[in-house]
Amino acid sequence: MKNLILIIRVMAATVLLVGWAGTSVAQETLVVGQVGDAITLDPHAHNGIVEASMASNIFDSMIILDKDMAVQPGIAVSWEAKDPVTWNFGIRKGVKFHDGTPLTAEDVKFSIDRILGWKPFGAMGGIKAYITPISSVRVIDQYTVEVKTVKPWGPILSTLRVVFIASKAHVEKVTKEKGIEAVSLNPMGSGAYKLIEWVPGDHLTMEANQNWWGGKPAVKTITFRQISNYATRVAALLSGEIHIATGLPVRDVKRVESNSATKVTVLDGMRTVNYKFDTTRDMTPGVPDIPNPFKKRKVRMAMNHAINSQAIIKVVMNGFARPATQLAGDKHLGWNPTIERLPYDPEKARQLLKEAGYPNGFKLRIDSTNNRYINDEAICLTVAQMINKVGIQATCRARPKQVVFKEIYDPKILCCSMFVFSFVTPTGDIAGNMESNFHTPTELYGGYNGGKPELAHYSNPAADLLIEAASAETDYNVRKTILQAASTVIMHDYPIVPLHYQNDIYGMSTKVNWTPRPDMFLTMFDAKWH
């Protein structure tokens, strides 16, 4: 590895991120209406964008990615690679948690150790999958930690963006007195906002941290409201009840644009919407009475030919999406421009099903959320209709994300056979998707499955080798090439049906000055009032 020793010194008093908020204080609460609520406010408990989004306001992370997804200092203000597997991180001085206690290297070590030692329960699988290459953390002094990895680890800096620093004293006290589940209800961070009230499934209110190291946020109070019904959310925006509506329905874009008090922002976002197959289990719950047909590559190919993704983009998404070809979009390191999706071809789908031994198809339940992605239930129903046309008797079961996610990742339930699969890699690196979801579960890989092979939805030794090689490579361009090769191997096996790269559509009051992020984190420190 060239330039093995990398030293970046950043003065703690200097803020390099573009667009930090000013010092003015708002006269009213800024209300954000979003499709779904977080299922936890424990920053180490669940690997979800909504959860990370809320955490990014309450907690500070080791590394920050700016709105161009470039690495910037967070709690870590300097870093040095002492050798291929040893890094020293300088911790920002003067940072205090919301209860006034100082943040030190002990809190950093505690947070990383807690992530690595997480014991999953229910849907709370933890975020260990992101940082499994870390073998140990050692406090050198009050503001320096040493991080060792089991191997050279290329994406260490961008990955540390998901490591939110929690108060060691607070978490240990709450856990001892009330249990680990109570940490979610009592988050103690050092971020730009502190929790005032959380009514799960309804609203979450935060107040500006006047002593935040990044500067006093311009908006004093932020409330996130769960408004899962699209029409209700749009009506709330148009009436002024809320100031930002996430996941704006595509059919309502012109309506919001034509209203003098509201505006629309559309981003080419990082979210890819796919359908994923259970390709490993002998019996699978969504296909009754027969062995799992998705273990056969020809069946998976048939499903790709049966689904017209262009029609879904045009009709269901009203044009607010781009065709997908692989696991993640072109904003991710590792996206491969040479990969093409199988064309829509119902006749070819029927032929492949016949060759695979299913001339009369089979019964299939497709699982989806109905409050997580833009038009997710409508997409599921459309996909089921398309699959029915090639002889498979498909139905759609769409339920709230709080139910679906729990069942997908709970080993006692073992859902599902074909299910909506959407992933925004918060590191901007496609490896975050591959390692969690497409590597055979091991101690270092396997994401939510906790290294349990019986919970795998996909396993491919050729892909495993490439994913591991990319993880150990520290040269940016070499990593990119390896990840592209891994994408090719995985997509040639058709473990998913790629649908589209979702545009992120936000409706906003003209009173609001705020630029969304491409990774869908609703980080609000830079929001202002006009």
N, C-alpha and C positions, 0 to 999 in steps of 0.2 A: 504494500500500500504506500503510495507516494504521499508525502506530507503527513506522515503519521501523527506527528505532534502538532496539534491544532490548539492555539491559544487565542481566546477572544476575551478581551478585557473591556468591560462596559462600566462606566461610572454609575453608581447606584442612583445618583441624583439626576441622571440624564434619562429622559424618556424618549426612546427612539421610535416608538410606534406612531404612525401617522394617524392623526385624528383623535387624539386624546380629548376628553371633554373639557369644556371651560369651567368657570367657577360660578356661573349664574345658577340660581335656584328656581325651579319651576313653581308655579302657583297651583298646579293641579296634578293629579295622578295620571300617569301615562298608562293606558290599559291596552294590553296585547291580547287579542283573541286567537287562540290556537286550537287545532283539531283535538289533540289529546293532552292529558296532563302527565307529568312525571309519575312513575310508579314508586320512586324513592328519591330522597334528597341526600342520601348517603353517597358521597362521590366515588366510593370504591365498590359499590354493590351491584351495579347493573350497567351493561354496555349498550346504552341507547342514546340516540342523538338528543331526544327531549331531556333526558336526565343530565347528559353532559352540558346541554345548553343552559339548564337552570344552575348547574354547578359552576359554570363559567362566570356567573354573576356573583355567587356567594363565596367561592373559593378562588385562590390564585393557583396557577399551575407552575410547574418547574420551568417549562418553556412555553412561550406564546407563539402562535402562528398568526401573522397579520392577515389582512384581507386579501393579500396576494399569496397566502399560504407560505410565506417566507418565515424562517426561524428568527425569533426575536427573544431577548432576555425576559424572563418572568421572575419567579423567585430565585432562579439561578441567574446570576449576572456575569459569571465567567465559567469557562469550562476548558479543561486541558486533558488531552489523551496522553497519559504517562507511558503507556505501552498499549499494545493492541486490545487488551482486555481490562484496562484500568483507567478510569476517568476521575478527575477531581473537579468538583463543582463548588464555586463560591456562592454563598447564599446572601441574598439582598439584606442589608442591615436596616434596622429601624421599622420593619414591618410588624404590625400588631394584629392579633386576631380581634374579632368583634367584641370580645369581653375585655380587651385592653392588655392581654398578656402578649409578650413578644414571641414572634415566630423565629425559631432557631433551627440549627442542623438536626437537633433531636426530633423535631416535628417532621422534617424531611425523611429521616431514616424510618421513623414510625410509620409514615404514610406508605412508603414503598414496601416495607416489611408487611404491613397490613394487607396490601394488595396481593403480594406474593403468597401470603398465608391464608387467603380467604377460603372459607369453607362454604360452598354453595348451599342455599336453601330456597325452595320454591323457584321463583323466577330470578332470584338474586344470585346469579352465577359469578358475579364479580368481573373484574377487568384484567385479571392475571394474564390472559392470553397476549395482551399487548406487550408485557414486560417480562415474559418468562426467561429471556436470555440473561436477566440480571441474577447473579448468584449471591451477591452480598452487598450490604451498605454499611459503611463504617464512618462514625463521626470522628473527624480529625480535630476540629475545634468548634467553637460555638457557631461559626459561619462557614465551615468547610465540611463537605462530605466526600468520601471516596466511594465510587460505585464500581464494582467488579462484575464482569460478564463471563459466561461460560465459554464464550468464543468471541472473536471480533464481530461487532454488531453494527452494520452499516447505518440503519435508520434510528440510532439511539436518540439523537437530538429531537427530531420531529416527533418521535414516539413519546418522549417525556412530556409532550403537550397534554397527554391524557392523565398525567399524575398530578391530581389536585392535592394540595397540602392541607391536612386537617390538624386540629389541635390535639396533640397526644394526651394532654391532661384531661381535656374535655371528653374525648371519645372513651378513654379508659374509665372515667367516672360514670358516664351515662351507661356504658356497657355493664359495668359492675352493678350499678343500682337498678337498672331497668331492663337490661338485655340488649343485644346487638340491634334488634329491630327498632329500638327507640332512638338510635343514632339518626335515623332518617327523619325523625320528627324534631330533632334538636341539632341541626347542622351548625357547626362553628367554624367559619372560615375567616379569611382576611381580605376577601374580595371587595369589589366596588360597592356591593349591596349586601345588606344583612337581612335575614328573614324576620318578618313581622308576624305573618300568619299564613298557615297553609291548611286549607280544607281540601283534602284529596278528592279529585274528580270535579272540583268546582273552581277554586281560585288559589293563587299564591301571591302574596304581597311582600315586597321588599322595599327597604328604605336605604337611601344613599349613605354610604360610609364616609362621613365627613373627613376622616383621617386616612383615607386610602392613599397609598404611596404613589399611585398613578395620577392623582389629582382629584379634586372634588367633582363628582358627577353632576352634570347640569340639571338632570331631572331628579327631583327629590324622592319620588315614590313611583315604583313600577308595580303594576298588578298584571299577572298572567291569568287569563280566564280560559277554562276549557269550554269551548263552544263547538261541539262535534258536528252539529247540524250546519250544513253549508249555508242554507238560506238564512238561518238565524244569525250566523256570523256576519254575512254580508249586510243584513238589515241593521245589525248593531253598528257596523262601520258607517253606513250611510246616515244613520240617525245621530252619530256622534257619541254613542254609548261606549264604543271602543275606538282607539286611535290607530291601531295596526291590526290587520287581519292577515294571518299567515295562511298558506295554502288556499289562496283565493280561487274559487271555482272558475274554471276556464270560461264557462258560459256567461259569467258575470263581469268579465274584464271590461267590456265596452260600457257597461252600465256604470261601473265605478269610475271609469275614465271620464264619462260625460257629466258626472256630478261635480259641481264647482268646488265643493268642500273636500274632495278626495282625489287621490292620484294612484297610479299603479306603477310598481317596479317589477320588472321581469329579469331574472338572472338565468344564464345557462348554468344550472346548478350541478352539484357533484353526485346527486342521488341517481342510482340506476334502479329501475324496477324490473325484476325478473321473476320467473317462477322456477322453483328448485324441486328436484326429485329426491326421494329416498332411494338411493341406488345400492344400499348395502344389506338391508335386512331381508331375510327370507320371506317373512310375512310382513305386510305393511297395513296399517289401520284404515287407510282410505280406499283400499281395494279389497272388498270382502270375498272370502271363500276360496281364493286362488293364491298361489305363490306370487310374490312381488314381481310384476311385469317390468318395473323400472330398472331391474338389474340388467335388462337386455338393452344394449346400445341401440338397436334398431327401433325399439319402442320410443326411446328418448329422441331419436332422430325424427320419428313420425310425428311426435308432439310438436317439434320445432316446425316441421312442414305444415302442420294443421293450423297453426296460429298466425293470423295476419296482423303483424305488429304495425304495419303502415296504416291499416284500417283503424286500429285502436287509437293511434296518434291523431288521425284525421277526425274521427267521429267522437270518440270518448274524451280525448284530450283537447279537442278543438284546435289542433295544431300546436299546442304549447308543450312540445316535447321533441326530442330528436331520436332517430332510430338507434337502438343499442345493438352491439355486436358481441359484447363480452362482459366480464364481471363488473367492471367499473369504467367510468367515462374518461374522456381525453384530458381531464384536469389532473389525473392521477399519474404518478410515476409508475411506469410499467404498462400503460395502455399501448396496445399493439395496433397500428393503423392497417396492417395487412390482413387482419382477421375479418372474415365476412360471415354474416348470418345466413343460415339455410333459407332459401326462398320459400315463400308461401306456395304450397303445391299440395292440395288435398288429395289428388290422385296418387301422388308419390307417398303420402302419409298412409293411405289405405293399403298400398302395395307393401310398404315396410311392415305394417301391422300384420298382414297376412303371412309375410315371410318369417315374422317373429313368432307365429303360432296363434295369432288372435284375429282370424278372419271375421269374427263377429264382435270384435272389440271386447270390452269388459266394463264393469261398473267402477266408477271413480268419484270420490269426493275430493273436491279442490278446496283448500282452506285459505282464507284471506282475512285480513283486518278490514274494518269498516270505518275506522277513525284515525288512520295513520298516514296514508299516502293520498295524493290527489286522485279522487274518483276510484279508490281502491276496490270498493264493492262493485261498482259498475264495470271495472276492468275484469274482475273475477267472473261476473255473470256473462260478459262477452266472450271470455276465454272458454267458458263451459259450452256456450252455444257453438263456437267454432269447432271444438273437439267433438261435439255430438255429430257434426256433419261428416266426420270420417268414421263413424260407427262406434265410438266410445260413449257409453251412457254416463255422462258427467253431470254433476250437480255442484253448486257453489255453496259453501258454508262460510259466511262472512260474519265476524264477531268483533267486539272491541279488542284493541291491541293488548289490553291488560289481561285478557283471557287467552288470546292466541299465543302471545309470547311465552306465557307461563307454561302452556301445554307443549310448545315446540321444544323448550329447553328443560322440561321436568322429566327425569328418567322414569318416574312412576307412571307417566301418561303416554309418553312416546308418540306424540303426534308429530308429523303428518306424512302423507305420501307425495302430494304435490301441493306446494304452498307458496304464497307470495314471499319473495325474498328480495329485500331491498337493503342496500348497505351504503352508508356514507363513511368512508374511511377518514377519521378525524386527523390522521397524520398526512393526508394527501398522497399516500403511498399505497399502491394496490396490494402490497404484501400484507397489510393489515386485514384485508378481506381474505386473501389466500390462506394465511396462517390460521385464522380463526375458523374458516368454513370449508376449506378444500384440502387441508393436509390431514392425513390419517391421524387420529388423536394419539398423542404421546404425552410424555411429561412436559415437553417444551411446546407442543402444538396441540391444537384441538379446541381452543376457545371455550365455548360454553359447555362443551362435553366433558371438561375436566379430565381429559386424557383417557376416557372410557370408550374403547372401540365399539362397544355395542350401541353407542349413541351416535355413531357417525352417520352422516347422510351421504358421504362421499369418501372414497379412498382410491388413490392411484399412485403406485410406487414411483412412476416416472415423474409425476408432478411433485411428489414429496422431495425428491432429490433436488429439483430445481428451486423449490421454495426454500429449502435449507441452504442451498448455495447462495441464493440472493440475500438471505438473512446474514450470512457471514461475510459478505462482500462489502467493503467500505468505499470502493471507488464508485462514484455516482454513475458514470456511463456504463461501467461493467454491470452494475446492479440493474440498470435499466434494461440492458440486453437480456440478462438472465430472467428478469420478471416477464419480459415480452415472450420469451420462449416458454415460460411456465403457463402464461395465458393461452398460448397456442395449443399446448398439450391438453390443458383442461378443457378448452372449448371444443377440441376435436373429439372429446368423449361425451359431449352434450349432457352435462349434469344439470343444466339449466335451460330455460327458454328465455333468451334476452328479449325484452320488450322495448323499453325506451329509457333515454336519459331525460329525467323529469326537469322541466323548467320550474324554477322557484318563483312563485307569483305572490307578491305582497300588495295588499291594498292599504293605503295610509291616508290619514288626515293630512291636509295641506299645512296644518299647524306643526307637523313633525318634520324634523330634519334628522334622518337616520339612514345609513347605507347598510343593507343586509350583507351577510357573509356568504360565500359560495358553499361553505360546509354546513349551513343551516343552524349554526350556533346563534341563538338570540342573545348575544352579548350586548348589553344595553348601556355600557358606561359612556359611549360616545353619542348617545341620543341627545338631541336638543329640541327646544321649542323655537319655532320661527318668531 
